[in-house]
Amino acid sequence: MEVNISKTSSKGHAYIGDEKNPEAEMTFSMAGNTKMIIDHTEVGASLKGKEAGKKMLLAIVEMARKENIKIIPLCPFANSVFKKDASIRDVLV
């Protein structure tokens, strides 16, 4: 299961499958150059229970670390993963 990230200066998404019609997607908006708001996660039926959401979040966390970006997890799913996994909280605002 490969996670890809597509990003512009103001928005982006991590996705699994085809970018135009992904099987799973986590969207984010940039709040300036150093902050990102994760606002939505959606996982299709074919990937339910396979940790697709967590894999997308971990890919975004890795990107945020490389680019010195802090994350604001407004998406309930992303927020719940941050609460459960202390090892990724270094990127939180």
CNS distance restraints for C-alpha pairs under 8 A (distance, minus, plus):
assign (resid   1 and name CA) (resid  16 and name CA) 7.04 0.50 0.50
assign (resid   1 and name CA) (resid  52 and name CA) 7.94 0.50 0.50
assign (resid   2 and name CA) (resid  16 and name CA) 6.07 0.50 0.50
assign (resid   2 and name CA) (resid  17 and name CA) 7.65 0.50 0.50
assign (resid   3 and name CA) (resid  14 and name CA) 6.50 0.50 0.50
assign (resid   3 and name CA) (resid  15 and name CA) 5.64 0.50 0.50
assign (resid   3 and name CA) (resid  16 and name CA) 5.06 0.50 0.50
assign (resid   3 and name CA) (resid  17 and name CA) 7.94 0.50 0.50
assign (resid   3 and name CA) (resid  55 and name CA) 7.14 0.50 0.50
assign (resid   3 and name CA) (resid  56 and name CA) 6.05 0.50 0.50
assign (resid   3 and name CA) (resid  59 and name CA) 6.98 0.50 0.50
assign (resid   4 and name CA) (resid  14 and name CA) 5.52 0.50 0.50
assign (resid   4 and name CA) (resid  15 and name CA) 5.42 0.50 0.50
assign (resid   4 and name CA) (resid  16 and name CA) 6.43 0.50 0.50
assign (resid   4 and name CA) (resid  59 and name CA) 7.99 0.50 0.50
assign (resid   5 and name CA) (resid  12 and name CA) 7.26 0.50 0.50
assign (resid   5 and name CA) (resid  13 and name CA) 5.71 0.50 0.50
assign (resid   5 and name CA) (resid  14 and name CA) 4.28 0.50 0.50
assign (resid   5 and name CA) (resid  15 and name CA) 6.36 0.50 0.50
assign (resid   5 and name CA) (resid  59 and name CA) 7.82 0.50 0.50
assign (resid   5 and name CA) (resid  60 and name CA) 7.61 0.50 0.50
assign (resid   6 and name CA) (resid  12 and name CA) 5.43 0.50 0.50
assign (resid   6 and name CA) (resid  13 and name CA) 5.54 0.50 0.50
assign (resid   6 and name CA) (resid  14 and name CA) 6.47 0.50 0.50
assign (resid   7 and name CA) (resid  11 and name CA) 5.93 0.50 0.50
assign (resid   7 and name CA) (resid  12 and name CA) 4.03 0.50 0.50
assign (resid   7 and name CA) (resid  13 and name CA) 6.48 0.50 0.50
assign (resid   8 and name CA) (resid  12 and name CA) 5.98 0.50 0.50
assign (resid   9 and name CA) (resid  30 and name CA) 7.14 0.50 0.50
assign (resid  10 and name CA) (resid  29 and name CA) 5.77 0.50 0.50
assign (resid  10 and name CA) (resid  30 and name CA) 4.85 0.50 0.50
assign (resid  10 and name CA) (resid  31 and name CA) 7.48 0.50 0.50
assign (resid  10 and name CA) (resid  32 and name CA) 7.95 0.50 0.50
assign (resid  11 and name CA) (resid  27 and name CA) 7.74 0.50 0.50
assign (resid  11 and name CA) (resid  28 and name CA) 5.83 0.50 0.50
assign (resid  11 and name CA) (resid  29 and name CA) 4.29 0.50 0.50
assign (resid  11 and name CA) (resid  30 and name CA) 5.72 0.50 0.50
assign (resid  12 and name CA) (resid  27 and name CA) 5.95 0.50 0.50
assign (resid  12 and name CA) (resid  28 and name CA) 5.38 0.50 0.50
assign (resid  12 and name CA) (resid  29 and name CA) 6.32 0.50 0.50
assign (resid  13 and name CA) (resid  25 and name CA) 6.59 0.50 0.50
assign (resid  13 and name CA) (resid  26 and name CA) 5.42 0.50 0.50
assign (resid  13 and name CA) (resid  27 and name CA) 4.23 0.50 0.50
assign (resid  13 and name CA) (resid  28 and name CA) 5.85 0.50 0.50
assign (resid  14 and name CA) (resid  25 and name CA) 5.65 0.50 0.50
assign (resid  14 and name CA) (resid  26 and name CA) 5.17 0.50 0.50
assign (resid  14 and name CA) (resid  27 and name CA) 6.51 0.50 0.50
assign (resid  14 and name CA) (resid  56 and name CA) 5.73 0.50 0.50
assign (resid  14 and name CA) (resid  57 and name CA) 7.85 0.50 0.50
assign (resid  14 and name CA) (resid  59 and name CA) 7.51 0.50 0.50
assign (resid  14 and name CA) (resid  60 and name CA) 6.97 0.50 0.50
assign (resid  15 and name CA) (resid  19 and name CA) 6.61 0.50 0.50
assign (resid  15 and name CA) (resid  22 and name CA) 6.03 0.50 0.50
assign (resid  15 and name CA) (resid  23 and name CA) 7.42 0.50 0.50
assign (resid  15 and name CA) (resid  24 and name CA) 5.50 0.50 0.50
assign (resid  15 and name CA) (resid  25 and name CA) 4.33 0.50 0.50
assign (resid  15 and name CA) (resid  26 and name CA) 6.42 0.50 0.50
assign (resid  15 and name CA) (resid  56 and name CA) 6.77 0.50 0.50
assign (resid  16 and name CA) (resid  22 and name CA) 5.67 0.50 0.50
assign (resid  16 and name CA) (resid  23 and name CA) 5.66 0.50 0.50
assign (resid  16 and name CA) (resid  24 and name CA) 5.20 0.50 0.50
assign (resid  16 and name CA) (resid  25 and name CA) 6.59 0.50 0.50
assign (resid  16 and name CA) (resid  52 and name CA) 7.84 0.50 0.50
assign (resid  16 and name CA) (resid  56 and name CA) 7.94 0.50 0.50
assign (resid  17 and name CA) (resid  21 and name CA) 7.35 0.50 0.50
assign (resid  17 and name CA) (resid  22 and name CA) 4.82 0.50 0.50
assign (resid  17 and name CA) (resid  23 and name CA) 5.43 0.50 0.50
assign (resid  17 and name CA) (resid  24 and name CA) 7.24 0.50 0.50
assign (resid  18 and name CA) (resid  22 and name CA) 4.75 0.50 0.50
assign (resid  18 and name CA) (resid  23 and name CA) 7.31 0.50 0.50
assign (resid  23 and name CA) (resid  43 and name CA) 6.35 0.50 0.50
assign (resid  23 and name CA) (resid  44 and name CA) 5.23 0.50 0.50
assign (resid  23 and name CA) (resid  46 and name CA) 7.45 0.50 0.50
assign (resid  23 and name CA) (resid  47 and name CA) 7.20 0.50 0.50
assign (resid  24 and name CA) (resid  41 and name CA) 7.67 0.50 0.50
assign (resid  24 and name CA) (resid  42 and name CA) 5.59 0.50 0.50
assign (resid  24 and name CA) (resid  43 and name CA) 4.20 0.50 0.50
assign (resid  24 and name CA) (resid  44 and name CA) 5.70 0.50 0.50
assign (resid  24 and name CA) (resid  47 and name CA) 7.41 0.50 0.50
assign (resid  24 and name CA) (resid  52 and name CA) 6.93 0.50 0.50
assign (resid  24 and name CA) (resid  53 and name CA) 7.37 0.50 0.50
assign (resid  25 and name CA) (resid  40 and name CA) 8.00 0.50 0.50
assign (resid  25 and name CA) (resid  41 and name CA) 5.74 0.50 0.50
assign (resid  25 and name CA) (resid  42 and name CA) 5.31 0.50 0.50
assign (resid  25 and name CA) (resid  43 and name CA) 6.43 0.50 0.50
assign (resid  25 and name CA) (resid  53 and name CA) 7.74 0.50 0.50
assign (resid  25 and name CA) (resid  56 and name CA) 7.54 0.50 0.50
assign (resid  26 and name CA) (resid  38 and name CA) 7.35 0.50 0.50
assign (resid  26 and name CA) (resid  39 and name CA) 7.66 0.50 0.50
assign (resid  26 and name CA) (resid  40 and name CA) 5.57 0.50 0.50
assign (resid  26 and name CA) (resid  41 and name CA) 4.26 0.50 0.50
assign (resid  26 and name CA) (resid  42 and name CA) 6.41 0.50 0.50
assign (resid  26 and name CA) (resid  53 and name CA) 7.39 0.50 0.50
assign (resid  26 and name CA) (resid  56 and name CA) 6.66 0.50 0.50
assign (resid  26 and name CA) (resid  57 and name CA) 7.46 0.50 0.50
assign (resid  27 and name CA) (resid  38 and name CA) 5.97 0.50 0.50
assign (resid  27 and name CA) (resid  39 and name CA) 5.91 0.50 0.50
assign (resid  27 and name CA) (resid  40 and name CA) 5.28 0.50 0.50
assign (resid  27 and name CA) (resid  41 and name CA) 6.50 0.50 0.50
assign (resid  28 and name CA) (resid  36 and name CA) 6.51 0.50 0.50
assign (resid  28 and name CA) (resid  37 and name CA) 5.31 0.50 0.50
assign (resid  28 and name CA) (resid  38 and name CA) 4.23 0.50 0.50
assign (resid  28 and name CA) (resid  39 and name CA) 5.52 0.50 0.50
assign (resid  28 and name CA) (resid  40 and name CA) 7.20 0.50 0.50
assign (resid  29 and name CA) (resid  36 and name CA) 5.71 0.50 0.50
assign (resid  29 and name CA) (resid  37 and name CA) 5.21 0.50 0.50
assign (resid  29 and name CA) (resid  38 and name CA) 6.63 0.50 0.50
assign (resid  29 and name CA) (resid  39 and name CA) 7.45 0.50 0.50
assign (resid  30 and name CA) (resid  34 and name CA) 7.83 0.50 0.50
assign (resid  30 and name CA) (resid  35 and name CA) 5.96 0.50 0.50
assign (resid  30 and name CA) (resid  36 and name CA) 4.44 0.50 0.50
assign (resid  30 and name CA) (resid  37 and name CA) 6.23 0.50 0.50
assign (resid  31 and name CA) (resid  35 and name CA) 5.04 0.50 0.50
assign (resid  31 and name CA) (resid  36 and name CA) 5.51 0.50 0.50
assign (resid  31 and name CA) (resid  37 and name CA) 6.87 0.50 0.50
assign (resid  32 and name CA) (resid  36 and name CA) 7.86 0.50 0.50
assign (resid  33 and name CA) (resid  69 and name CA) 7.50 0.50 0.50
assign (resid  34 and name CA) (resid  68 and name CA) 6.67 0.50 0.50
assign (resid  34 and name CA) (resid  69 and name CA) 4.53 0.50 0.50
assign (resid  34 and name CA) (resid  70 and name CA) 6.09 0.50 0.50
assign (resid  35 and name CA) (resid  69 and name CA) 5.30 0.50 0.50
assign (resid  35 and name CA) (resid  70 and name CA) 4.77 0.50 0.50
assign (resid  35 and name CA) (resid  71 and name CA) 5.78 0.50 0.50
assign (resid  35 and name CA) (resid  72 and name CA) 7.29 0.50 0.50
assign (resid  35 and name CA) (resid  93 and name CA) 7.74 0.50 0.50
assign (resid  36 and name CA) (resid  69 and name CA) 6.76 0.50 0.50
assign (resid  36 and name CA) (resid  70 and name CA) 6.17 0.50 0.50
assign (resid  36 and name CA) (resid  71 and name CA) 4.85 0.50 0.50
assign (resid  36 and name CA) (resid  72 and name CA) 6.05 0.50 0.50
assign (resid  37 and name CA) (resid  71 and name CA) 5.86 0.50 0.50
assign (resid  37 and name CA) (resid  72 and name CA) 4.69 0.50 0.50
assign (resid  37 and name CA) (resid  73 and name CA) 5.86 0.50 0.50
assign (resid  37 and name CA) (resid  74 and name CA) 6.55 0.50 0.50
assign (resid  38 and name CA) (resid  71 and name CA) 7.10 0.50 0.50
assign (resid  38 and name CA) (resid  72 and name CA) 6.29 0.50 0.50
assign (resid  38 and name CA) (resid  73 and name CA) 4.93 0.50 0.50
assign (resid  38 and name CA) (resid  74 and name CA) 5.80 0.50 0.50
assign (resid  38 and name CA) (resid  75 and name CA) 5.84 0.50 0.50
assign (resid  38 and name CA) (resid  78 and name CA) 7.26 0.50 0.50
assign (resid  39 and name CA) (resid  73 and name CA) 6.77 0.50 0.50
assign (resid  39 and name CA) (resid  74 and name CA) 5.22 0.50 0.50
assign (resid  39 and name CA) (resid  75 and name CA) 4.48 0.50 0.50
assign (resid  40 and name CA) (resid  74 and name CA) 7.85 0.50 0.50
assign (resid  40 and name CA) (resid  75 and name CA) 5.06 0.50 0.50
assign (resid  40 and name CA) (resid  76 and name CA) 7.96 0.50 0.50
assign (resid  41 and name CA) (resid  53 and name CA) 6.91 0.50 0.50
assign (resid  41 and name CA) (resid  75 and name CA) 6.86 0.50 0.50
assign (resid  41 and name CA) (resid  77 and name CA) 6.82 0.50 0.50
assign (resid  41 and name CA) (resid  78 and name CA) 7.60 0.50 0.50
assign (resid  42 and name CA) (resid  53 and name CA) 7.64 0.50 0.50
assign (resid  43 and name CA) (resid  47 and name CA) 6.35 0.50 0.50
assign (resid  43 and name CA) (resid  48 and name CA) 6.35 0.50 0.50
assign (resid  43 and name CA) (resid  52 and name CA) 7.02 0.50 0.50
assign (resid  43 and name CA) (resid  53 and name CA) 6.77 0.50 0.50
assign (resid  44 and name CA) (resid  48 and name CA) 6.41 0.50 0.50
assign (resid  47 and name CA) (resid  51 and name CA) 7.71 0.50 0.50
assign (resid  47 and name CA) (resid  52 and name CA) 6.36 0.50 0.50
assign (resid  48 and name CA) (resid  52 and name CA) 7.34 0.50 0.50
assign (resid  51 and name CA) (resid  55 and name CA) 6.21 0.50 0.50
assign (resid  52 and name CA) (resid  56 and name CA) 6.26 0.50 0.50
assign (resid  53 and name CA) (resid  57 and name CA) 6.26 0.50 0.50
assign (resid  53 and name CA) (resid  77 and name CA) 7.95 0.50 0.50
assign (resid  54 and name CA) (resid  58 and name CA) 6.10 0.50 0.50
assign (resid  54 and name CA) (resid  78 and name CA) 7.86 0.50 0.50
assign (resid  54 and name CA) (resid  81 and name CA) 7.22 0.50 0.50
assign (resid  55 and name CA) (resid  59 and name CA) 6.26 0.50 0.50
assign (resid  56 and name CA) (resid  60 and name CA) 6.35 0.50 0.50
assign (resid  57 and name CA) (resid  61 and name CA) 6.13 0.50 0.50
assign (resid  57 and name CA) (resid  78 and name CA) 6.84 0.50 0.50
assign (resid  58 and name CA) (resid  62 and name CA) 6.14 0.50 0.50
assign (resid  59 and name CA) (resid  63 and name CA) 6.31 0.50 0.50
assign (resid  60 and name CA) (resid  64 and name CA) 6.07 0.50 0.50
assign (resid  61 and name CA) (resid  65 and name CA) 6.18 0.50 0.50
assign (resid  61 and name CA) (resid  88 and name CA) 7.08 0.50 0.50
assign (resid  61 and name CA) (resid  91 and name CA) 6.89 0.50 0.50
assign (resid  62 and name CA) (resid  66 and name CA) 6.40 0.50 0.50
assign (resid  63 and name CA) (resid  67 and name CA) 6.18 0.50 0.50
assign (resid  64 and name CA) (resid  68 and name CA) 5.67 0.50 0.50
assign (resid  64 and name CA) (resid  69 and name CA) 4.64 0.50 0.50
assign (resid  64 and name CA) (resid  70 and name CA) 6.58 0.50 0.50
assign (resid  64 and name CA) (resid  71 and name CA) 7.58 0.50 0.50
assign (resid  64 and name CA) (resid  91 and name CA) 6.94 0.50 0.50
assign (resid  65 and name CA) (resid  69 and name CA) 6.38 0.50 0.50
assign (resid  65 and name CA) (resid  91 and name CA) 6.75 0.50 0.50
assign (resid  69 and name CA) (resid  91 and name CA) 7.03 0.50 0.50
assign (resid  70 and name CA) (resid  91 and name CA) 4.89 0.50 0.50
assign (resid  70 and name CA) (resid  92 and name CA) 5.34 0.50 0.50
assign (resid  70 and name CA) (resid  93 and name CA) 5.26 0.50 0.50
assign (resid  71 and name CA) (resid  91 and name CA) 5.78 0.50 0.50
assign (resid  71 and name CA) (resid  92 and name CA) 4.79 0.50 0.50
assign (resid  71 and name CA) (resid  93 and name CA) 5.74 0.50 0.50
assign (resid  72 and name CA) (resid  92 and name CA) 6.17 0.50 0.50
assign (resid  72 and name CA) (resid  93 and name CA) 6.07 0.50 0.50
assign (resid  73 and name CA) (resid  78 and name CA) 5.75 0.50 0.50
assign (resid  73 and name CA) (resid  79 and name CA) 5.11 0.50 0.50
assign (resid  73 and name CA) (resid  92 and name CA) 7.93 0.50 0.50
assign (resid  74 and name CA) (resid  78 and name CA) 7.44 0.50 0.50
assign (resid  74 and name CA) (resid  79 and name CA) 6.57 0.50 0.50
assign (resid  75 and name CA) (resid  79 and name CA) 6.08 0.50 0.50
assign (resid  76 and name CA) (resid  80 and name CA) 6.12 0.50 0.50
assign (resid  77 and name CA) (resid  81 and name CA) 6.45 0.50 0.50
assign (resid  78 and name CA) (resid  82 and name CA) 6.36 0.50 0.50
assign (resid  79 and name CA) (resid  83 and name CA) 6.32 0.50 0.50
assign (resid  80 and name CA) (resid  84 and name CA) 6.36 0.50 0.50
assign (resid  81 and name CA) (resid  85 and name CA) 6.08 0.50 0.50
assign (resid  82 and name CA) (resid  86 and name CA) 6.75 0.50 0.50
assign (resid  82 and name CA) (resid  88 and name CA) 6.62 0.50 0.50
assign (resid  82 and name CA) (resid  89 and name CA) 6.16 0.50 0.50
assign (resid  85 and name CA) (resid  89 and name CA) 7.27 0.50 0.50
